[in-house]
Amino acid sequence: MKSISTYIVGFDEIVQRASQEFSIASQASIIAVKLLNSQMLIQFLREVQKHDQWVSKYYRCSAQIASESLISNILTLLTSTMKQRYMKAIHLLLQLMTV
């Protein structure tokens, strides 16, 4: 994880916090929660796509994170959801401003 953290600002702190845990499940859980809470999941997945040598070094080819199409589909869903949320928020703000 430290090698991918060089590409993502702020990811190093997440890795440091997770490394304090002993079990891999706890580390993965902390990383997942922190990525979601800090809204860095999309950025993380984009970096994983760009740096496929990192994925091939640390994961088996059968791992889901190694599936380029799966990562692309997840990114499409996440960005679509985020756009819808932003559009709803902008629409609400415009309504509040015209009242």
N, CA, C and O atoms as CSV, one atom per row, in Angstrom:
chain,resi,resn,atom,element,x,y,z
A,1,MET,N,N,0.809,-1.192,0.000
A,1,MET,CA,C,0.000,0.000,0.000
A,1,MET,C,C,0.859,1.264,0.000
A,1,MET,O,O,0.486,2.289,-0.572
A,2,LYS,N,N,2.000,1.168,0.646
A,2,LYS,CA,C,2.840,2.362,0.693
A,2,LYS,C,C,3.285,2.792,-0.692
A,2,LYS,O,O,3.430,3.989,-0.944
A,3,SER,N,N,3.506,1.843,-1.602
A,3,SER,CA,C,3.966,2.224,-2.938
A,3,SER,C,C,2.885,2.962,-3.713
A,3,SER,O,O,3.207,3.860,-4.492
A,4,ILE,N,N,1.620,2.619,-3.530
A,4,ILE,CA,C,0.542,3.330,-4.227
A,4,ILE,C,C,0.264,4.664,-3.552
A,4,ILE,O,O,-0.286,5.570,-4.180
A,5,SER,N,N,0.634,4.800,-2.282
A,5,SER,CA,C,0.375,6.053,-1.564
A,5,SER,C,C,1.188,7.217,-2.115
A,5,SER,O,O,0.856,8.374,-1.859
A,6,THR,N,N,2.241,6.933,-2.863
A,6,THR,CA,C,3.010,8.020,-3.461
A,6,THR,C,C,2.217,8.746,-4.547
A,6,THR,O,O,2.559,9.871,-4.914
A,7,TYR,N,N,1.178,8.123,-5.055
A,7,TYR,CA,C,0.368,8.724,-6.119
A,7,TYR,C,C,-0.875,9.431,-5.601
A,7,TYR,O,O,-1.518,10.164,-6.352
A,8,ILE,N,N,-1.230,9.228,-4.331
A,8,ILE,CA,C,-2.476,9.770,-3.787
A,8,ILE,C,C,-2.164,10.606,-2.549
A,8,ILE,O,O,-1.675,10.090,-1.545
A,9,VAL,N,N,-2.451,11.892,-2.633
A,9,VAL,CA,C,-2.213,12.785,-1.504
A,9,VAL,C,C,-3.133,12.397,-0.350
A,9,VAL,O,O,-4.344,12.267,-0.530
A,10,GLY,N,N,-2.560,12.215,0.819
A,10,GLY,CA,C,-3.335,11.882,2.006
A,10,GLY,C,C,-3.495,10.391,2.263
A,10,GLY,O,O,-3.922,9.986,3.344
A,11,PHE,N,N,-3.156,9.577,1.278
A,11,PHE,CA,C,-3.329,8.136,1.444
A,11,PHE,C,C,-2.306,7.559,2.413
A,11,PHE,O,O,-2.560,6.531,3.041
A,12,ASP,N,N,-1.178,8.195,2.540
A,12,ASP,CA,C,-0.118,7.718,3.432
A,12,ASP,C,C,-0.598,7.667,4.889
A,12,ASP,O,O,-0.253,6.746,5.629
A,13,GLU,N,N,-1.404,8.672,5.296
A,13,GLU,CA,C,-1.924,8.678,6.665
A,13,GLU,C,C,-2.867,7.494,6.895
A,13,GLU,O,O,-2.884,6.902,7.974
A,14,ILE,N,N,-3.642,7.161,5.874
A,14,ILE,CA,C,-4.552,6.024,5.977
A,14,ILE,C,C,-3.758,4.728,6.138
A,14,ILE,O,O,-4.103,3.876,6.957
A,15,VAL,N,N,-2.698,4.589,5.352
A,15,VAL,CA,C,-1.860,3.392,5.424
A,15,VAL,C,C,-1.182,3.303,6.792
A,15,VAL,O,O,-1.098,2.222,7.374
A,16,GLN,N,N,-0.705,4.426,7.302
A,16,GLN,CA,C,-0.066,4.426,8.628
A,16,GLN,C,C,-1.041,3.971,9.704
A,16,GLN,O,O,-0.687,3.172,10.570
A,17,ARG,N,N,-2.269,4.480,9.649
A,17,ARG,CA,C,-3.279,4.090,10.651
A,17,ARG,C,C,-3.591,2.604,10.539
A,17,ARG,O,O,-3.682,1.906,11.549
A,18,ALA,N,N,-3.753,2.126,9.318
A,18,ALA,CA,C,-4.085,0.715,9.115
A,18,ALA,C,C,-2.937,-0.198,9.544
A,18,ALA,O,O,-3.177,-1.305,10.028
A,19,SER,N,N,-1.711,0.248,9.373
A,19,SER,CA,C,-0.559,-0.595,9.713
A,19,SER,C,C,-0.433,-0.842,11.218
A,19,SER,O,O,0.335,-1.707,11.639
A,20,GLN,N,N,-1.169,-0.100,12.019
A,20,GLN,CA,C,-1.147,-0.309,13.463
A,20,GLN,C,C,-1.946,-1.550,13.867
A,20,GLN,O,O,-1.806,-2.046,14.985
A,21,GLU,N,N,-2.767,-2.040,12.969
A,21,GLU,CA,C,-3.570,-3.233,13.238
A,21,GLU,C,C,-2.775,-4.483,12.892
A,21,GLU,O,O,-1.880,-4.446,12.047
A,22,PHE,N,N,-3.105,-5.577,13.543
A,22,PHE,CA,C,-2.354,-6.812,13.333
A,22,PHE,C,C,-2.938,-7.691,12.238
A,22,PHE,O,O,-2.194,-8.313,11.480
A,23,SER,N,N,-4.242,-7.746,12.150
A,23,SER,CA,C,-4.840,-8.648,11.153
A,23,SER,C,C,-5.060,-7.927,9.831
A,23,SER,O,O,-5.333,-6.727,9.797
A,24,ILE,N,N,-4.938,-8.668,8.760
A,24,ILE,CA,C,-5.141,-8.118,7.415
A,24,ILE,C,C,-6.586,-7.648,7.267
A,24,ILE,O,O,-6.843,-6.636,6.615
A,25,ALA,N,N,-7.535,-8.377,7.868
A,25,ALA,CA,C,-8.950,-7.994,7.785
A,25,ALA,C,C,-9.173,-6.623,8.436
A,25,ALA,O,O,-9.906,-5.790,7.901
A,26,SER,N,N,-8.547,-6.397,9.575
A,26,SER,CA,C,-8.681,-5.092,10.248
A,26,SER,C,C,-8.046,-3.983,9.422
A,26,SER,O,O,-8.593,-2.885,9.314
A,27,GLN,N,N,-6.890,-4.277,8.841
A,27,GLN,CA,C,-6.223,-3.282,8.003
A,27,GLN,C,C,-7.082,-2.929,6.790
A,27,GLN,O,O,-7.249,-1.754,6.463
A,28,ALA,N,N,-7.621,-3.940,6.133
A,28,ALA,CA,C,-8.462,-3.710,4.961
A,28,ALA,C,C,-9.715,-2.931,5.332
A,28,ALA,O,O,-10.152,-2.051,4.590
A,29,SER,N,N,-10.287,-3.258,6.479
A,29,SER,CA,C,-11.489,-2.572,6.945
A,29,SER,C,C,-11.215,-1.087,7.190
A,29,SER,O,O,-11.997,-0.228,6.782
A,30,ILE,N,N,-10.118,-0.799,7.848
A,30,ILE,CA,C,-9.752,0.593,8.134
A,30,ILE,C,C,-9.517,1.352,6.837
A,30,ILE,O,O,-9.993,2.476,6.679
A,31,ILE,N,N,-8.795,0.749,5.918
A,31,ILE,CA,C,-8.527,1.416,4.641
A,31,ILE,C,C,-9.822,1.681,3.887
A,31,ILE,O,O,-10.016,2.774,3.356
A,32,ALA,N,N,-10.702,0.702,3.836
A,32,ALA,CA,C,-11.973,0.870,3.128
A,32,ALA,C,C,-12.810,1.988,3.754
A,32,ALA,O,O,-13.338,2.840,3.040
A,33,VAL,N,N,-12.930,1.988,5.063
A,33,VAL,CA,C,-13.730,3.010,5.747
A,33,VAL,C,C,-13.132,4.395,5.538
A,33,VAL,O,O,-13.852,5.351,5.248
A,34,LYS,N,N,-11.831,4.500,5.684
A,34,LYS,CA,C,-11.168,5.802,5.521
A,34,LYS,C,C,-11.292,6.304,4.080
A,34,LYS,O,O,-11.516,7.494,3.857
A,35,LEU,N,N,-11.148,5.406,3.105
A,35,LEU,CA,C,-11.303,5.814,1.702
A,35,LEU,C,C,-12.718,6.318,1.438
A,35,LEU,O,O,-12.906,7.313,0.738
A,36,LEU,N,N,-13.698,5.638,1.992
A,36,LEU,CA,C,-15.083,6.069,1.806
A,36,LEU,C,C,-15.357,7.386,2.531
A,36,LEU,O,O,-15.959,8.293,1.957
A,37,ASN,N,N,-14.924,7.496,3.774
A,37,ASN,CA,C,-15.193,8.709,4.557
A,37,ASN,C,C,-14.479,9.938,4.009
A,37,ASN,O,O,-14.999,11.051,4.100
A,38,SER,N,N,-13.310,9.749,3.449
A,38,SER,CA,C,-12.554,10.886,2.918
A,38,SER,C,C,-12.843,11.134,1.445
A,38,SER,O,O,-12.248,12.021,0.833
A,39,GLN,N,N,-13.750,10.356,0.877
A,39,GLN,CA,C,-14.132,10.456,-0.536
A,39,GLN,C,C,-12.922,10.296,-1.461
A,39,GLN,O,O,-12.809,10.967,-2.487
A,40,MET,N,N,-12.030,9.397,-1.075
A,40,MET,CA,C,-10.831,9.125,-1.869
A,40,MET,C,C,-10.931,7.813,-2.647
A,40,MET,O,O,-9.989,7.439,-3.345
A,41,LEU,N,N,-12.057,7.110,-2.536
A,41,LEU,CA,C,-12.180,5.803,-3.179
A,41,LEU,C,C,-12.050,5.903,-4.697
A,41,LEU,O,O,-11.355,5.097,-5.317
A,42,ILE,N,N,-12.714,6.886,-5.294
A,42,ILE,CA,C,-12.636,7.042,-6.752
A,42,ILE,C,C,-11.202,7.324,-7.172
A,42,ILE,O,O,-10.706,6.730,-8.128
A,43,GLN,N,N,-10.537,8.223,-6.467
A,43,GLN,CA,C,-9.139,8.541,-6.787
A,43,GLN,C,C,-8.259,7.302,-6.635
A,43,GLN,O,O,-7.394,7.050,-7.474
A,44,PHE,N,N,-8.470,6.535,-5.579
A,44,PHE,CA,C,-7.691,5.320,-5.355
A,44,PHE,C,C,-7.881,4.340,-6.515
A,44,PHE,O,O,-6.908,3.798,-7.038
A,45,LEU,N,N,-9.130,4.117,-6.914
A,45,LEU,CA,C,-9.395,3.175,-8.009
A,45,LEU,C,C,-8.819,3.658,-9.334
A,45,LEU,O,O,-8.350,2.850,-10.135
A,46,ARG,N,N,-8.850,4.947,-9.569
A,46,ARG,CA,C,-8.237,5.491,-10.798
A,46,ARG,C,C,-6.729,5.265,-10.800
A,46,ARG,O,O,-6.147,4.942,-11.836
A,47,GLU,N,N,-6.108,5.433,-9.656
A,47,GLU,CA,C,-4.658,5.196,-9.564
A,47,GLU,C,C,-4.342,3.715,-9.739
A,47,GLU,O,O,-3.331,3.366,-10.348
A,48,VAL,N,N,-5.189,2.850,-9.215
A,48,VAL,CA,C,-4.999,1.413,-9.403
A,48,VAL,C,C,-5.052,1.088,-10.896
A,48,VAL,O,O,-4.255,0.289,-11.388
A,49,GLN,N,N,-5.989,1.708,-11.616
A,49,GLN,CA,C,-6.090,1.487,-13.058
A,49,GLN,C,C,-4.831,1.950,-13.781
A,49,GLN,O,O,-4.340,1.265,-14.678
A,50,LYS,N,N,-4.315,3.102,-13.395
A,50,LYS,CA,C,-3.135,3.667,-14.064
A,50,LYS,C,C,-1.875,2.851,-13.799
A,50,LYS,O,O,-1.008,2.734,-14.666
A,51,HIS,N,N,-1.781,2.294,-12.608
A,51,HIS,CA,C,-0.545,1.631,-12.179
A,51,HIS,C,C,-0.776,0.129,-12.046
A,51,HIS,O,O,-0.688,-0.437,-10.956
A,52,ASP,N,N,-1.067,-0.491,-13.161
A,52,ASP,CA,C,-1.376,-1.919,-13.138
A,52,ASP,C,C,-0.182,-2.776,-12.717
A,52,ASP,O,O,-0.370,-3.921,-12.308
A,53,GLN,N,N,1.037,-2.249,-12.809
A,53,GLN,CA,C,2.194,-3.008,-12.334
A,53,GLN,C,C,2.135,-3.177,-10.826
A,53,GLN,O,O,2.627,-4.171,-10.293
A,54,TRP,N,N,1.532,-2.205,-10.128
A,54,TRP,CA,C,1.346,-2.316,-8.684
A,54,TRP,C,C,0.386,-3.459,-8.377
A,54,TRP,O,O,0.634,-4.259,-7.474
A,55,VAL,N,N,-0.701,-3.534,-9.125
A,55,VAL,CA,C,-1.690,-4.594,-8.920
A,55,VAL,C,C,-1.073,-5.953,-9.212
A,55,VAL,O,O,-1.245,-6.896,-8.439
A,56,SER,N,N,-0.363,-6.057,-10.312
A,56,SER,CA,C,0.218,-7.359,-10.673
A,56,SER,C,C,1.319,-7.784,-9.694
A,56,SER,O,O,1.589,-8.976,-9.547
A,57,LYS,N,N,1.944,-6.830,-9.036
A,57,LYS,CA,C,2.991,-7.158,-8.070
A,57,LYS,C,C,2.408,-7.703,-6.765
A,57,LYS,O,O,2.974,-8.618,-6.167
A,58,TYR,N,N,1.277,-7.142,-6.322
A,58,TYR,CA,C,0.734,-7.479,-5.010
A,58,TYR,C,C,-0.492,-8.384,-5.024
A,58,TYR,O,O,-0.881,-8.912,-3.983
A,59,TYR,N,N,-1.101,-8.567,-6.185
A,59,TYR,CA,C,-2.331,-9.366,-6.253
A,59,TYR,C,C,-2.233,-10.424,-7.333
A,59,TYR,O,O,-1.533,-10.245,-8.329
A,60,ARG,N,N,-2.935,-11.524,-7.132
A,60,ARG,CA,C,-3.016,-12.564,-8.155
A,60,ARG,C,C,-3.891,-12.056,-9.291
A,60,ARG,O,O,-4.725,-11.174,-9.088
A,61,CYS,N,N,-3.709,-12.597,-10.461
A,61,CYS,CA,C,-4.498,-12.159,-11.610
A,61,CYS,C,C,-5.983,-12.481,-11.432
A,61,CYS,O,O,-6.828,-11.888,-12.103
A,62,SER,N,N,-6.305,-13.410,-10.537
A,62,SER,CA,C,-7.705,-13.756,-10.285
A,62,SER,C,C,-8.369,-12.825,-9.264
A,62,SER,O,O,-9.578,-12.921,-9.050
A,63,ALA,N,N,-7.612,-11.934,-8.636
A,63,ALA,CA,C,-8.175,-11.013,-7.646
A,63,ALA,C,C,-9.092,-10.013,-8.334
A,63,ALA,O,O,-8.840,-9.606,-9.468
A,64,GLN,N,N,-10.150,-9.621,-7.649
A,64,GLN,CA,C,-11.101,-8.690,-8.238
A,64,GLN,C,C,-10.472,-7.340,-8.554
A,64,GLN,O,O,-10.847,-6.696,-9.534
A,65,ILE,N,N,-9.527,-6.908,-7.740
A,65,ILE,CA,C,-8.872,-5.627,-7.989
A,65,ILE,C,C,-8.024,-5.678,-9.267
A,65,ILE,O,O,-7.678,-4.641,-9.832
A,66,ALA,N,N,-7.701,-6.876,-9.707
A,66,ALA,CA,C,-6.923,-7.036,-10.939
A,66,ALA,C,C,-7.809,-7.035,-12.184
A,66,ALA,O,O,-7.306,-7.025,-13.307
A,67,SER,N,N,-9.107,-7.045,-11.986
A,67,SER,CA,C,-10.045,-7.042,-13.108
A,67,SER,C,C,-10.264,-5.607,-13.596
A,67,SER,O,O,-10.958,-4.818,-12.954
A,68,GLU,N,N,-9.671,-5.294,-14.717
A,68,GLU,CA,C,-9.770,-3.933,-15.253
A,68,GLU,C,C,-11.218,-3.560,-15.563
A,68,GLU,O,O,-11.634,-2.424,-15.337
A,69,SER,N,N,-11.976,-4.515,-16.078
A,69,SER,CA,C,-13.374,-4.212,-16.407
A,69,SER,C,C,-14.202,-3.981,-15.148
A,69,SER,O,O,-15.081,-3.120,-15.138
A,70,LEU,N,N,-13.933,-4.735,-14.090
A,70,LEU,CA,C,-14.658,-4.538,-12.842
A,70,LEU,C,C,-14.358,-3.165,-12.248
A,70,LEU,O,O,-15.270,-2.467,-11.805
A,71,ILE,N,N,-13.100,-2.781,-12.236
A,71,ILE,CA,C,-12.711,-1.467,-11.718
A,71,ILE,C,C,-13.365,-0.371,-12.554
A,71,ILE,O,O,-13.846,0.618,-12.000
A,72,SER,N,N,-13.388,-0.527,-13.858
A,72,SER,CA,C,-14.031,0.456,-14.734
A,72,SER,C,C,-15.522,0.569,-14.439
A,72,SER,O,O,-16.068,1.670,-14.382
A,73,ASN,N,N,-16.173,-0.568,-14.254
A,73,ASN,CA,C,-17.601,-0.559,-13.945
A,73,ASN,C,C,-17.883,0.111,-12.601
A,73,ASN,O,O,-18.835,0.881,-12.475
A,74,ILE,N,N,-17.064,-0.178,-11.613
A,74,ILE,CA,C,-17.235,0.437,-10.292
A,74,ILE,C,C,-17.046,1.951,-10.395
A,74,ILE,O,O,-17.816,2.721,-9.822
A,75,LEU,N,N,-16.021,2.366,-11.124
A,75,LEU,CA,C,-15.779,3.801,-11.299
A,75,LEU,C,C,-16.941,4.481,-12.008
A,75,LEU,O,O,-17.333,5.588,-11.642
A,76,THR,N,N,-17.485,3.828,-13.011
A,76,THR,CA,C,-18.640,4.387,-13.728
A,76,THR,C,C,-19.818,4.572,-12.781
A,76,THR,O,O,-20.467,5.618,-12.786
A,77,LEU,N,N,-20.091,3.562,-11.976
A,77,LEU,CA,C,-21.199,3.646,-11.021
A,77,LEU,C,C,-20.960,4.727,-9.969
A,77,LEU,O,O,-21.860,5.506,-9.658
A,78,LEU,N,N,-19.753,4.771,-9.427
A,78,LEU,CA,C,-19.454,5.754,-8.390
A,78,LEU,C,C,-19.514,7.185,-8.917
A,78,LEU,O,O,-20.096,8.058,-8.274
A,79,THR,N,N,-18.921,7.428,-10.073
A,79,THR,CA,C,-18.924,8.786,-10.612
A,79,THR,C,C,-20.336,9.214,-11.003
A,79,THR,O,O,-20.708,10.375,-10.829
A,80,SER,N,N,-21.118,8.282,-11.527
A,80,SER,CA,C,-22.506,8.587,-11.869
A,80,SER,C,C,-23.299,8.958,-10.619
A,80,SER,O,O,-24.065,9.922,-10.625
A,81,THR,N,N,-23.112,8.193,-9.557
A,81,THR,CA,C,-23.804,8.458,-8.298
A,81,THR,C,C,-23.389,9.807,-7.729
A,81,THR,O,O,-24.232,10.572,-7.259
A,82,MET,N,N,-22.096,10.099,-7.770
A,82,MET,CA,C,-21.607,11.369,-7.242
A,82,MET,C,C,-22.154,12.540,-8.055
A,82,MET,O,O,-22.527,13.565,-7.485
A,83,LYS,N,N,-22.204,12.398,-9.379
A,83,LYS,CA,C,-22.743,13.463,-10.226
A,83,LYS,C,C,-24.201,13.717,-9.891
A,83,LYS,O,O,-24.631,14.868,-9.816
A,84,GLN,N,N,-24.964,12.650,-9.690
A,84,GLN,CA,C,-26.377,12.807,-9.346
A,84,GLN,C,C,-26.530,13.534,-8.012
A,84,GLN,O,O,-27.398,14.395,-7.870
A,85,ARG,N,N,-25.698,13.194,-7.043
A,85,ARG,CA,C,-25.757,13.869,-5.740
A,85,ARG,C,C,-25.433,15.347,-5.877
A,85,ARG,O,O,-26.118,16.193,-5.302
A,86,TYR,N,N,-24.383,15.662,-6.642
A,86,TYR,CA,C,-23.998,17.058,-6.828
A,86,TYR,C,C,-25.087,17.835,-7.555
A,86,TYR,O,O,-25.375,18.981,-7.209
A,87,MET,N,N,-25.691,17.214,-8.559
A,87,MET,CA,C,-26.753,17.889,-9.308
A,87,MET,C,C,-27.958,18.158,-8.406
A,87,MET,O,O,-28.563,19.226,-8.494
A,88,LYS,N,N,-28.311,17.214,-7.548
A,88,LYS,CA,C,-29.414,17.421,-6.615
A,88,LYS,C,C,-29.088,18.549,-5.638
A,88,LYS,O,O,-29.943,19.379,-5.330
A,89,ALA,N,N,-27.855,18.573,-5.157
A,89,ALA,CA,C,-27.438,19.614,-4.214
A,89,ALA,C,C,-27.463,20.987,-4.890
A,89,ALA,O,O,-27.918,21.963,-4.293
A,90,ILE,N,N,-26.985,21.064,-6.109
A,90,ILE,CA,C,-26.990,22.336,-6.839
A,90,ILE,C,C,-28.427,22.787,-7.086
A,90,ILE,O,O,-28.751,23.963,-6.920
A,91,HIS,N,N,-29.283,21.853,-7.483
A,91,HIS,CA,C,-30.685,22.176,-7.722
A,91,HIS,C,C,-31.339,22.708,-6.443
A,91,HIS,O,O,-32.080,23.690,-6.486
A,92,LEU,N,N,-31.070,22.068,-5.323
A,92,LEU,CA,C,-31.617,22.508,-4.038
A,92,LEU,C,C,-31.101,23.897,-3.674
A,92,LEU,O,O,-31.872,24.742,-3.219
A,93,LEU,N,N,-29.821,24.139,-3.867
A,93,LEU,CA,C,-29.255,25.463,-3.573
A,93,LEU,C,C,-29.881,26.529,-4.451
A,93,LEU,O,O,-30.183,27.622,-3.973
A,94,LEU,N,N,-30.079,26.233,-5.719
A,94,LEU,CA,C,-30.721,27.204,-6.615
A,94,LEU,C,C,-32.146,27.500,-6.174
A,94,LEU,O,O,-32.602,28.641,-6.241
A,95,GLN,N,N,-32.843,26.466,-5.724
A,95,GLN,CA,C,-34.207,26.683,-5.223
A,95,GLN,C,C,-34.199,27.568,-3.987
A,95,GLN,O,O,-35.039,28.456,-3.847
A,96,LEU,N,N,-33.255,27.328,-3.095
A,96,LEU,CA,C,-33.171,28.124,-1.873
A,96,LEU,C,C,-32.799,29.578,-2.179
A,96,LEU,O,O,-33.249,30.501,-1.500
A,97,MET,N,N,-31.981,29.762,-3.199
A,97,MET,CA,C,-31.545,31.123,-3.549
A,97,MET,C,C,-32.661,31.919,-4.206
A,97,MET,O,O,-32.660,33.148,-4.124
A,98,THR,N,N,-33.611,31.258,-4.853
A,98,THR,CA,C,-34.683,31.983,-5.547
A,98,THR,C,C,-35.894,32.229,-4.651
A,98,THR,O,O,-36.838,32.911,-5.052
A,99,VAL,N,N,-35.869,31.686,-3.464
A,99,VAL,CA,C,-37.023,31.863,-2.547
A,99,VAL,C,C,-36.955,33.213,-1.888
A,99,VAL,O,O,-37.825,33.553,-1.087
